[in-house]
């Protein structure tokens, strides 16, 4: 089979070789030079480079045609969400179209579908109300891009009036939405979707929030004990959005009174340490199973389960609005703690990230952690997050 991989993730995140037999199939990786540079040495494949200054989608379309004989397009990155359906249509390959994809990529589309299904979402507005009209809520209001990841561009405003004023100053207000602020802890559910049903679902709770990470604080996550109600909630969201296959990364609130409120969802694997934690807890390597489902091949056999709950924590390295960068040193007593499985630090000469990233190899510090008791693990991650609240250093 001829396979085209839209290579926009670090190779180690997807580990394509687990699910794709590169000796049996003819595999082409297409991507910007920095991505193609991380392909393993000796990997049997063809590469096609899109110049870094060129739009990725346009670059792929310009360098492929129906006569190339591709049978499938593999895309595991959020940044390729809208590229993949265009490339499939260009090559005559069946698959989800842009309208279907938008339900798990555009935050307004996904909330509209869920509201129709009776699933509680934050009240929201896709556009400013007419002059003289007001938003149907008071209190803290979130201004965020309709598309995107890592809480980039998200602003918490004191109220709707401030949020509307900010929205009207943006160069492209239509690319943003407004929603009421929801008080509660944020959880994420990660699962493999097969024939429209989530399998191997693991629900975790964030330590700090993605928005706090964007502002310079550490972000972590700890797996929780199995909970049929949370897993059923995940299944309701998957069904309401018509997700049929692939992986799913769902974020939702649990309010102080126990209500679940949808936040957002992606039809892809989660970032940071999600894939590794999921693999060790369940034995299932999410990207490999997603690729196997896409190609119609047998997925890899499950690996042994660890018998432990797993988690992760990352310290941001992106520049902050004042020009500084977060940095952190983990106290030795925490580095040697029994919960710590692995400590990641960037290699010598690795440039600091230019934008928000959760990737372990680019941030100043990342932890993989585990313990049989999730409560112990969560307490430890909070201790680490407090210890790692970064000092501010002037950017070089």
C-alpha positions in Angstrom: 0.0 0.0 0.0 1.2 3.5 -0.8 0.8 5.7 2.3 1.2 9.5 2.6 2.1 10.7 6.1 1.5 14.4 6.8 4.4 14.6 9.2 3.8 17.5 11.6 4.4 15.8 14.9 7.8 14.8 16.4 8.4 11.2 15.2 8.8 9.9 18.7 5.3 11.1 19.6 3.6 9.1 16.8 6.2 6.3 16.5 4.7 5.4 13.1 7.0 2.4 12.7 5.0 0.5 15.4 1.9 0.4 13.3 3.3 0.8 9.7 5.5 -1.9 8.3 7.9 0.2 6.2 9.3 -2.9 4.5 5.9 -4.0 3.3 4.3 -0.6 2.5 5.6 2.3 0.4 5.6 5.2 2.8 6.1 8.9 1.9 6.6 11.5 4.7 5.8 15.0 3.6 6.6 17.9 5.9 8.6 21.0 6.7 12.4 20.5 7.0 12.5 20.6 10.8 10.0 17.7 11.0 11.6 15.6 8.3 14.9 16.0 10.2 13.7 13.8 13.1 12.9 10.7 11.0 15.0 7.8 12.3 18.2 7.1 10.4 17.7 4.1 8.1 13.9 4.3 8.0 12.8 2.9 4.6 10.7 5.7 3.2 10.5 8.5 0.7 10.5 12.1 1.9 9.0 15.2 0.3 10.0 18.6 1.7 7.7 21.6 2.0 9.8 24.8 2.3 9.4 26.4 5.8 8.0 29.6 4.4 5.3 27.8 2.4 1.8 27.1 3.7 1.7 23.4 4.6 -1.6 22.6 3.0 -0.8 24.4 -0.3 2.6 22.7 -0.3 1.2 19.2 0.0 -1.4 19.8 -2.7 1.2 21.2 -5.0 3.5 18.2 -4.6 0.9 15.4 -4.9 -1.6 14.2 -7.5 -4.1 11.4 -8.0 -1.7 9.5 -10.3 0.7 9.0 -7.4 -1.3 6.0 -6.3 -1.7 6.8 -2.6 -4.2 4.6 -0.9 -4.3 6.4 2.5 -3.4 9.6 4.2 -2.1 9.5 7.8 -2.4 12.7 9.8 -2.1 12.7 13.7 -1.5 16.4 14.4 -4.1 19.0 15.3 -2.4 21.2 12.8 -3.2 18.8 10.0 -6.9 18.5 11.0 -8.2 20.6 8.1 -5.3 19.7 5.7 -6.1 15.9 5.7 -9.7 16.1 4.2 -8.4 18.5 1.5 -5.6 16.2 0.7 -7.8 13.1 0.6 -10.3 14.8 -1.7 -7.4 16.0 -3.9 -6.1 12.4 -4.1 -9.5 10.7 -4.4 -9.3 8.9 -1.1 -12.5 8.4 0.9 -12.6 9.7 4.5 -14.2 12.4 6.8 -14.9 15.6 4.9 -14.2 19.1 6.2 -17.7 19.5 7.7 -17.3 16.4 9.7 -13.8 17.4 10.9 -15.0 20.8 12.0 -17.2 19.2 14.7 -14.0 18.2 16.5 -11.8 21.2 15.5 -13.9 24.3 15.7 -15.0 25.1 19.2 -18.3 26.7 18.1 -19.3 23.8 15.8 -18.6 21.2 18.5 -20.6 23.1 21.2 -23.5 23.6 18.9 -23.7 19.9 18.2 -23.5 19.0 21.8 -26.1 21.5 22.9 -28.5 19.9 20.4 -27.8 16.5 22.0 -28.6 17.9 25.5 -25.0 18.0 26.8 -24.2 21.0 29.0 -21.8 23.4 27.5 -20.7 26.9 28.6 -23.0 29.6 27.2 -21.2 31.0 24.3 -21.4 33.5 21.4 -19.8 33.0 18.0 -20.1 36.7 17.1 -20.7 40.0 19.0 -24.4 40.7 19.7 -26.1 43.5 17.7 -25.5 47.1 19.0 -27.3 47.7 22.2 -27.8 43.9 22.9 -25.8 42.1 25.7 -24.5 38.6 26.1 -26.8 36.3 28.0 -24.5 36.0 31.0 -22.7 38.1 33.5 -19.4 37.6 35.3 -16.0 36.3 34.1 -15.9 35.7 30.3 -13.4 33.8 28.2 -12.3 35.1 24.8 -10.6 32.3 22.8 -9.8 31.3 19.2 -12.4 29.0 17.6 -9.5 26.8 16.5 -6.1 26.0 17.9 -4.3 24.2 20.7 -2.4 24.8 24.0 -4.7 27.7 25.1 -2.9 30.0 22.7 -4.7 33.3 22.4 -7.1 32.6 25.3 -7.9 35.6 27.5 -9.9 35.6 30.7 -11.9 38.9 31.1 -13.6 40.3 34.1 -17.0 40.4 32.3 -18.7 40.3 28.9 -18.2 44.0 28.3 -14.4 43.7 28.6 -14.4 40.6 26.4 -16.5 42.3 23.7 -14.3 45.4 23.8 -11.2 43.1 23.3 -12.9 41.1 20.6 -13.8 44.2 18.5 -10.1 45.3 18.5 -8.9 42.0 17.0 -7.9 41.9 13.3 -10.2 38.9 12.6 -13.0 38.8 15.2 -14.7 36.0 13.3 -11.8 33.6 14.3 -12.8 34.0 18.0 -15.7 33.1 20.2 -16.8 34.2 23.7 -18.0 31.9 26.5 -18.9 32.1 30.1 -16.3 31.2 32.6 -17.0 27.9 34.4 -15.7 27.2 37.9 -14.5 23.7 38.4 -11.6 21.2 38.0 -10.7 20.3 34.5 -10.5 16.6 33.5 -9.5 14.9 30.3 -10.6 11.6 28.9 -8.4 9.7 26.4 -9.7 6.8 24.4 -9.5 4.8 21.2 -12.8 5.1 19.2 -13.8 1.9 17.3 -17.1 1.9 15.3 -18.2 5.0 17.2 -17.6 3.6 20.7 -14.7 4.7 23.0 -12.5 1.8 24.2 -9.6 1.7 26.7 -10.9 5.0 28.1 -8.7 6.6 30.8 -9.9 9.8 32.7 -7.3 12.1 34.2 -7.4 15.3 36.2 -5.2 18.3 35.5 -2.9 19.8 38.0 -3.2 23.5 37.1 -4.9 24.3 33.8 -3.8 24.7 30.2 -4.6 28.4 30.4 -2.2 28.7 33.5 0.4 26.9 31.5 0.1 29.5 28.7 0.6 32.2 31.4 3.8 30.5 32.6 2.9 27.9 35.3 3.6 24.2 35.2 0.9 21.8 34.0 0.4 18.3 35.1 -2.2 15.5 34.9 -2.9 12.3 37.0 -4.9 9.3 36.0 -8.0 8.6 38.1 -9.6 5.3 39.1 -12.1 3.9 36.6 -15.5 5.6 36.8 -18.4 4.3 34.7 -20.2 7.6 34.9 -17.2 9.5 33.4 -16.7 6.9 30.8 -20.4 7.1 29.9 -20.1 10.8 29.6 -17.2 10.4 27.2 -19.3 8.0 25.1 -22.2 10.5 25.0 -19.9 13.2 23.6 -18.3 10.9 21.1 -21.8 9.8 19.8 -23.2 13.4 19.7 -20.2 14.5 17.6 -20.4 11.5 15.3 -16.8 10.4 15.9 -16.5 7.0 14.4 -12.8 6.1 14.6 -9.4 7.3 15.7 -8.4 8.6 19.1 -10.2 11.2 21.2 -8.9 13.7 23.7 -11.9 15.2 25.6 -11.7 18.0 28.2 -14.5 18.8 30.6 -15.2 20.5 33.9 -16.5 19.0 37.1 -18.1 21.8 39.0 -18.1 22.1 42.9 -21.7 20.7 42.8 -20.8 17.7 40.7 -22.0 18.8 37.3 -20.0 17.9 34.2 -19.6 20.8 31.7 -18.0 20.2 28.3 -14.9 22.2 27.5 -13.5 21.0 24.2 -12.6 17.8 22.3 -10.2 16.7 19.6 -10.3 13.6 17.4 -6.6 13.0 18.0 -4.3 11.8 20.8 -3.5 14.2 23.7 -0.2 16.0 24.0 2.4 16.2 26.7 2.7 12.8 28.5 -0.7 11.5 27.7 0.3 8.7 25.2 3.1 7.3 27.4 0.9 7.4 30.5 -2.0 5.7 28.7 0.3 3.0 27.3 1.8 2.1 30.6 -1.6 2.0 32.4 -3.6 0.2 29.7 -0.9 -1.5 27.4 -2.5 0.3 24.4 -0.4 2.6 22.3 -3.0 5.1 21.0 -1.4 6.4 17.8 -0.5 2.9 16.6 -4.1 1.7 17.1 -5.4 4.8 15.3 -3.1 4.2 12.4 -4.0 0.5 12.2 -7.7 1.4 12.2 -7.1 3.9 9.4 -5.1 1.4 7.3 -7.3 -1.6 8.0 -4.4 -3.6 9.4 -4.0 -5.5 12.6 -3.1 -3.3 15.6 0.0 -4.2 17.7 -0.6 -6.6 20.5 -1.2 -4.8 23.9 1.8 -4.5 26.1 1.8 -5.6 29.8 0.0 -3.1 32.1 2.0 -1.5 34.8 -0.6 -2.0 37.5 0.0 1.7 38.5 -1.6 5.0 37.9 0.5 7.4 35.8 0.9 11.1 35.3 3.1 13.8 34.0 4.1 17.4 34.5 5.7 19.9 32.1 7.3 23.3 32.8 6.7 25.9 30.1 9.6 27.4 28.2 7.8 29.8 25.8 8.3 33.5 26.0 5.8 35.4 28.2 4.2 38.8 27.2 6.9 40.7 29.2 9.6 39.1 27.1 10.8 36.8 29.9 10.8 33.0 29.9 9.8 30.6 32.6 12.6 28.4 34.0 12.6 25.9 36.9 14.8 23.6 38.9 13.3 20.6 40.7 14.6 20.2 44.3 16.7 17.1 44.6 14.4 15.5 47.2 11.6 15.5 44.5 13.9 14.3 41.7 14.7 11.2 43.9 11.1 10.7 45.0 9.7 7.2 44.5 6.9 8.5 42.2 9.4 9.8 39.6 9.9 7.4 36.7 11.7 9.7 34.3 13.0 13.3 34.2 13.3 15.0 30.8 15.5 18.0 30.1 16.4 19.5 26.7 19.6 18.4 25.1 22.6 20.7 24.8 22.1 23.4 22.2 18.3 22.8 22.0 16.8 26.3 21.3 14.0 27.4 23.6 10.5 27.1 22.1 9.3 30.0 20.1 5.7 29.3 21.0 3.6 27.2 23.5 4.5 23.5 23.4 4.0 20.5 25.7 6.8 18.5 24.1 9.1 16.9 26.7 12.2 17.5 24.6 11.7 21.3 24.2 10.5 22.5 27.6 12.9 23.2 30.4 11.7 20.2 32.5 9.2 17.4 32.2 8.4 14.5 34.5 6.9 11.1 34.0 5.5 9.8 37.3 3.5 6.9 38.7 2.2 5.3 41.9 -0.4 2.5 42.7 -2.4 5.1 44.6 -3.7 8.0 42.4 -4.3 10.2 45.5 -0.7 9.9 46.5 0.3 10.7 42.9 -1.9 13.7 42.7 -0.6 15.1 46.0 3.0 14.6 44.7 2.2 16.4 41.4 0.8 19.4 43.3 3.9 19.5 45.4 6.1 19.5 42.3 3.9 22.2 40.6 4.3 24.4 43.7 8.1 23.8 43.8 8.4 24.4 40.1 6.4 27.7 39.9 9.0 29.3 37.8 11.1 32.4 38.5 11.2 34.9 35.7 14.5 35.3 33.9 15.1 37.9 31.2 15.2 36.4 27.8 18.7 36.2 26.2 
